[in-house]
Amino acid sequence: MKKAGRMFIFVAIIISIFSNCEQPIPLQKIGKKQLKKQLDKFVPVTISYDQTLLSEQDQQVIAKLVQAANYMDRIFLRQVYVDNEKILKQLQASQIPDDLICLDYFKIMYGPWDRLNDNQPFLVSFEKPEGANFYPSGMSKDAFYEWLEKQPNDKVAFESNFTVIRSRGNKLLAIPYSKAYQDLLKPAAKLLREAAELADNKSLQTFLRSRAEAFLSNDYFQSDMDWMDLDSNIEVVIGPYEVYEDQLFGYKAAFEAFITVVDPVESEKLSVIASYLDAMEKNLPYPDRYKNFERGGESPIKVVQEIYTAGDTRAGAQTLAFNLPNDERVREAKGSKKVMLKNVMEAKFNKILLPIAEKVIDPAQLSNITFDAYFNHILLHEVSHGLGPGIITLPDGEKTTVNKMLKDAYSVIEEAKADVCGNFNVQFLINKNVFPKSLEKSLYTTYLAGMFRSVRFGAQSAHGVANMIQFNYLTERNAFKFDSKTKTFRVDPIRIKNAVRDLANMLLVIQAKGDYKAAKNLINNYGVMTETMKAALERLKTIPVDIKPIYEVEAAD
């Protein structure tokens, strides 16, 4: 009996071991040569910052924040695809030399789909789910709407930015992020509290503690309000923000982190722009009855040096600036904060934009490409995210948001609006003598060159489609002209201003009316890749598409 008992225990242990072993994910890899070609599109750049701007105590705070940011990285990996963590472990454990290339590209793309090639798979054989891992696999829009018709009380939770939708049998459930990701949010919250204890700035302490609480409560309103009040040389963003990863509805926010230090000299120079926010809203080219002067008057502008990023913002193409928070209640009360990542901008301008311009811009206009024009357009792009319609009133009197009305079209229309109104607002500030008159000459040519840079991120991304809308519309209006002999493009300085104004009007009215049909029509008609653009992009193949950041804090680990 004893021998039989021991044998039974031994067999049970073996069964247990094998049942607990994860089955490997079947990977279908594209060729090594092709993947290496894709990897070469990213030029490694060390992102340096001025360490003299931080005290020794500040550096200790930064160390805690970097650790917390790494949890955002892991959450975002889950949000992209249900099996991402398994694929990552599999590639890390692989003894196959070619899998190192797969691992490198997987880490850049945060998943098995190529964000720079319209989400084409490079490790799996199927398309990326439109709803990423925010919704049940294979769930259609109709299934979502049908559930809400039967269960109208679920609408708020289902459309929340901070829930995932899961199926349980025949039911759909909304699960708060605080529960869905609690194994990662709890330790992240602990690190934020520890960072707050080390910080000597009260506003930073307040934000870090309230954001830690938000991770556990799933209510981000107060911590967003506290972030708007943040007045510290350490500027940190951490949590769920942008909704671009959700291409099914544009509801669900992805986790990310920016850890930066404020550049005090540059920030002071730009603070004057904040005083023109109401004047810029008043000047926007759409009917006054739609204009919104209640999205907040504070709207600070900060220029920072990036120290570290994680999660959504680090996937694929690197962010140059951001305008947060996205909560319209916070924008109504306090406005939004525009943060410019100057060291990242300089890296992209020198390594990517200038080489692009040399290949596609008319040589006679090449001298118009300047960093000042590049920087100021990005600045006013971010400012313009906070202008225009936000909370709107429908014909029946119902109040809602542009985001909810435009659904999956929102991200494209909002990015196009920010780009076009960014140009329009730079011109406004030139006219007001805030910017020098000389900027006008370089503004539009640099804007045109920037479109080729943005479209290379993938014609199906929100930014890519938004840029195609602008390029095609302005070409149709003869504001951009193509020389078939030299294969280069130039700006028509006479036509460009009115064409920009008219496109801004179109985008703003679509948002003000919450006109989903008009938004989709604009995208379908103008957001397409033309043969002219394809040929131009073909000539840029030898130029890196983006930078691969190498952070000093990583090297120090």
MOCORWO-V166997 format. One record per residue. N is the residue number from 0. SS is DSSP state (2 for helix, 1 for strand, 0 for the rest). Layout:
N_SS / N_SS
This chain:
0_0 / 1_2 / 2_2 / 3_2 / 4_2 / 5_2 / 6_2 / 7_2 / 8_2 / 9_2 / 10_2 / 11_2 / 12_2 / 13_2 / 14_2 / 15_2 / 16_2 / 17_2 / 18_2 / 19_2 / 20_0 / 21_0 / 22_0 / 23_0 / 24_0 / 25_0 / 26_0 / 27_0 / 28_0 / 29_0 / 30_0 / 31_2 / 32_2 / 33_2 / 34_2 / 35_2 / 36_2 / 37_2 / 38_2 / 39_0 / 40_0 / 41_1 / 42_1 / 43_1 / 44_1 / 45_1 / 46_1 / 47_0 / 48_0 / 49_0 / 50_2 / 51_2 / 52_2 / 53_0 / 54_0 / 55_2 / 56_2 / 57_2 / 58_2 / 59_2 / 60_2 / 61_2 / 62_2 / 63_2 / 64_2 / 65_2 / 66_2 / 67_2 / 68_2 / 69_2 / 70_2 / 71_2 / 72_2 / 73_2 / 74_2 / 75_2 / 76_2 / 77_2 / 78_2 / 79_2 / 80_0 / 81_0 / 82_0 / 83_2 / 84_2 / 85_2 / 86_2 / 87_2 / 88_2 / 89_2 / 90_2 / 91_2 / 92_2 / 93_0 / 94_0 / 95_0 / 96_0 / 97_0 / 98_2 / 99_2 / 100_2 / 101_2 / 102_2 / 103_2 / 104_2 / 105_2 / 106_2 / 107_2 / 108_2 / 109_0 / 110_0 / 111_0 / 112_1 / 113_1 / 114_0 / 115_0 / 116_0 / 117_0 / 118_0 / 119_1 / 120_1 / 121_0 / 122_0 / 123_0 / 124_0 / 125_0 / 126_0 / 127_0 / 128_0 / 129_0 / 130_0 / 131_0 / 132_0 / 133_0 / 134_0 / 135_0 / 136_0 / 137_0 / 138_0 / 139_0 / 140_2 / 141_2 / 142_2 / 143_2 / 144_2 / 145_2 / 146_2 / 147_2 / 148_2 / 149_2 / 150_0 / 151_2 / 152_2 / 153_2 / 154_2 / 155_2 / 156_2 / 157_2 / 158_2 / 159_0 / 160_0 / 161_0 / 162_1 / 163_1 / 164_1 / 165_1 / 166_1 / 167_1 / 168_0 / 169_0 / 170_1 / 171_1 / 172_1 / 173_1 / 174_1 / 175_1 / 176_2 / 177_2 / 178_2 / 179_2 / 180_0 / 181_2 / 182_2 / 183_2 / 184_2 / 185_2 / 186_2 / 187_2 / 188_2 / 189_2 / 190_2 / 191_2 / 192_2 / 193_2 / 194_2 / 195_2 / 196_2 / 197_2 / 198_0 / 199_0 / 200_0 / 201_2 / 202_2 / 203_2 / 204_2 / 205_2 / 206_2 / 207_2 / 208_2 / 209_2 / 210_2 / 211_2 / 212_2 / 213_2 / 214_2 / 215_2 / 216_2 / 217_0 / 218_0 / 219_0 / 220_2 / 221_2 / 222_2 / 223_2 / 224_2 / 225_2 / 226_2 / 227_2 / 228_0 / 229_0 / 230_0 / 231_0 / 232_0 / 233_1 / 234_1 / 235_1 / 236_1 / 237_1 / 238_1 / 239_1 / 240_0 / 241_0 / 242_0 / 243_0 / 244_0 / 245_0 / 246_0 / 247_0 / 248_0 / 249_0 / 250_0 / 251_0 / 252_0 / 253_0 / 254_1 / 255_1 / 256_1 / 257_1 / 258_1 / 259_1 / 260_1 / 261_1 / 262_0 / 263_2 / 264_2 / 265_2 / 266_2 / 267_2 / 268_2 / 269_2 / 270_2 / 271_2 / 272_2 / 273_2 / 274_2 / 275_2 / 276_2 / 277_2 / 278_2 / 279_2 / 280_2 / 281_2 / 282_2 / 283_0 / 284_0 / 285_0 / 286_0 / 287_2 / 288_2 / 289_2 / 290_0 / 291_0 / 292_0 / 293_0 / 294_0 / 295_0 / 296_0 / 297_0 / 298_0 / 299_0 / 300_1 / 301_1 / 302_1 / 303_1 / 304_1 / 305_1 / 306_1 / 307_1 / 308_1 / 309_1 / 310_1 / 311_2 / 312_2 / 313_2 / 314_0 / 315_0 / 316_0 / 317_0 / 318_0 / 319_0 / 320_1 / 321_1 / 322_1 / 323_1 / 324_0 / 325_0 / 326_0 / 327_2 / 328_2 / 329_2 / 330_2 / 331_2 / 332_2 / 333_2 / 334_0 / 335_0 / 336_1 / 337_1 / 338_1 / 339_1 / 340_1 / 341_2 / 342_2 / 343_2 / 344_2 / 345_2 / 346_2 / 347_2 / 348_2 / 349_2 / 350_2 / 351_2 / 352_2 / 353_2 / 354_2 / 355_2 / 356_2 / 357_2 / 358_2 / 359_2 / 360_1 / 361_0 / 362_2 / 363_2 / 364_2 / 365_2 / 366_2 / 367_2 / 368_0 / 369_0 / 370_2 / 371_2 / 372_2 / 373_2 / 374_2 / 375_2 / 376_2 / 377_2 / 378_2 / 379_2 / 380_2 / 381_2 / 382_2 / 383_2 / 384_2 / 385_0 / 386_0 / 387_0 / 388_0 / 389_0 / 390_1 / 391_1 / 392_1 / 393_0 / 394_0 / 395_0 / 396_0 / 397_0 / 398_1 / 399_1 / 400_1 / 401_2 / 402_2 / 403_2 / 404_2 / 405_2 / 406_2 / 407_2 / 408_2 / 409_2 / 410_2 / 411_2 / 412_2 / 413_2 / 414_2 / 415_2 / 416_2 / 417_2 / 418_2 / 419_2 / 420_2 / 421_2 / 422_2 / 423_2 / 424_2 / 425_2 / 426_2 / 427_2 / 428_2 / 429_2 / 430_2 / 431_0 / 432_0 / 433_0 / 434_0 / 435_0 / 436_0 / 437_0 / 438_2 / 439_2 / 440_2 / 441_2 / 442_2 / 443_2 / 444_2 / 445_2 / 446_2 / 447_2 / 448_2 / 449_2 / 450_2 / 451_2 / 452_2 / 453_2 / 454_2 / 455_0 / 456_0 / 457_0 / 458_0 / 459_0 / 460_0 / 461_2 / 462_2 / 463_2 / 464_2 / 465_2 / 466_2 / 467_2 / 468_2 / 469_2 / 470_2 / 471_2 / 472_2 / 473_2 / 474_2 / 475_2 / 476_0 / 477_0 / 478_0 / 479_1 / 480_1 / 481_1 / 482_1 / 483_0 / 484_0 / 485_0 / 486_0 / 487_1 / 488_1 / 489_1 / 490_1 / 491_0 / 492_0 / 493_0 / 494_0 / 495_2 / 496_2 / 497_2 / 498_2 / 499_2 / 500_2 / 501_2 / 502_2 / 503_2 / 504_2 / 505_2 / 506_2 / 507_2 / 508_2 / 509_2 / 510_2 / 511_2 / 512_2 / 513_0 / 514_0 / 515_2 / 516_2 / 517_2 / 518_2 / 519_2 / 520_2 / 521_2 / 522_2 / 523_2 / 524_2 / 525_2 / 526_0 / 527_0 / 528_0 / 529_0 / 530_2 / 531_2 / 532_2 / 533_2 / 534_2 / 535_2 / 536_2 / 537_2 / 538_0 / 539_0 / 540_0 / 541_0 / 542_0 / 543_0 / 544_0 / 545_1 / 546_1 / 547_1 / 548_1 / 549_1 / 550_1 / 551_2 / 552_2 / 553_2 / 554_2 / 555_2 / 556_0
